[in-house]
């Protein structure tokens, strides 16, 4: 059974940076896609970034140029480097897996809270 454990959420001021981590445990699948979603209060969940087994990445327009997704195979982990944060980035951030990046997630982590104050 796949499990995802996020960490790194915190409260920061506008313009600050955070690095989220997600550790994957369980069966290893080839060609797995992983990524980050977020959900702000009163809003729908939003796909933030994805990274596939080959290292190809996608980003939501709202975070392009500010967020960077990366992966570290040895540690079975992915990361989300978030720079130049704004209050609009305030949300619960979820690590997810997808069999294919274009599909909806099939596994969700518990989430880590990011709060950005102005």
C-alpha positions in Angstrom: 0.0 0.0 0.0 1.4 3.3 -1.1 1.8 6.0 1.6 2.8 9.6 1.2 4.1 11.7 4.1 4.4 15.5 3.6 6.4 17.9 5.7 7.7 21.4 5.6 4.6 23.5 5.8 4.8 26.6 7.9 3.7 30.2 8.4 5.8 32.7 6.5 5.6 36.3 5.4 4.9 37.4 1.8 8.0 37.2 -0.3 9.4 34.3 1.7 10.3 30.8 0.7 9.5 27.3 1.9 10.5 23.8 0.8 7.9 21.0 1.1 9.0 17.4 1.2 7.1 14.2 0.4 8.4 10.8 1.2 6.9 7.8 -0.7 6.7 4.4 0.9 5.2 1.1 -0.4 5.4 -0.8 -3.7 7.5 0.7 -6.4 5.9 1.2 -9.8 7.6 2.1 -13.0 6.6 5.3 -14.8 4.9 6.7 -11.8 4.0 10.4 -11.8 4.0 12.4 -8.5 3.0 15.9 -7.8 1.5 18.5 -5.5 -2.0 19.8 -5.2 -3.3 22.5 -2.9 -6.6 23.6 -1.5 -7.4 27.0 0.0 -10.4 27.5 2.2 -13.6 27.8 0.2 -11.8 26.9 -3.1 -11.4 23.8 -5.2 -8.3 21.7 -5.1 -5.7 22.9 -7.6 -3.0 21.0 -9.3 0.2 22.8 -8.5 3.0 20.8 -10.1 3.8 17.3 -11.4 7.0 15.3 -12.1 7.2 12.1 -14.0 9.6 9.2 -13.8 11.8 10.8 -16.5 11.9 14.1 -14.7 9.5 16.0 -16.9 7.6 18.7 -15.0 4.4 20.7 -15.3 3.3 23.7 -13.3 0.1 25.6 -12.8 0.3 29.1 -14.4 -0.1 30.7 -11.0 3.2 29.2 -9.7 5.3 29.2 -12.8 8.7 30.9 -12.2 8.2 30.7 -8.5 7.8 27.0 -7.6 10.2 24.2 -8.5 9.3 20.5 -8.2 12.1 18.0 -8.0 12.7 14.3 -7.0 15.3 12.3 -5.3 15.1 8.6 -6.2 17.5 7.4 -3.5 15.3 8.9 -0.8 12.0 8.0 -2.5 11.1 11.7 -2.1 9.9 14.7 -4.1 10.1 18.3 -3.1 8.4 21.6 -3.8 10.6 24.6 -3.5 8.3 27.7 -3.2 9.8 31.1 -3.6 8.3 34.6 -3.6 5.3 33.4 -1.7 2.1 35.5 -1.6 -1.0 35.3 0.5 -2.7 33.6 -2.5 -0.4 30.6 -1.9 -2.0 30.0 1.5 -3.5 26.5 1.4 -3.2 22.9 2.5 -0.6 21.3 0.2 -1.0 17.6 -0.7 1.5 15.2 -2.2 -0.1 12.8 -4.7 0.7 10.0 -7.1 -0.8 9.3 -10.5 -0.3 6.4 -12.8 0.0 8.9 -15.6 0.5 12.6 -15.1 -2.6 13.5 -17.1 -4.9 11.5 -14.9 -6.4 12.4 -11.5 -4.4 11.4 -8.4 -5.0 7.9 -7.1 -3.1 8.3 -3.8 -3.1 11.4 -1.5 -1.0 12.4 1.5 -2.5 13.9 4.6 -1.4 17.4 3.6 0.8 20.1 5.1 -0.4 23.6 5.8 1.3 26.7 4.2 0.2 30.1 5.5 1.5 33.3 3.9 0.8 36.6 5.6 1.1 40.0 4.0 
